[in-house]
Amino acid sequence: MKKLIFAVILASFSFAFNWNSIVGVFKKTVNTLSYTIETSGINPRVYEFDTQGYPRMHCVVVFRDDPKTSPAMQCIETKPEYIKMNEKLK
């Protein structure tokens, strides 16, 4: 009986992990620009992207190597002429 309970628990954890993997395959990927900024002591990673729900918003996210700090995110509304220029670059 203990083996059956263990098998059911193991199967449920396995299914939960696989479900997240399966669902992640069907999500849309957004093109991002990523780079590292060279600074003294820490090297933050920067990601830039345009939002999909409101394409005039351009967001920048900064991740630091310090585990005690949270990422910083700033989104700004871009001008329509910049959107046209970005579409030509694609």
Long-range contacts (C-beta under 8 A, 24 or more apart in sequence): 28-52, 42-66, 50-78, 50-86, 51-75, 55-83, 56-80, 56-83
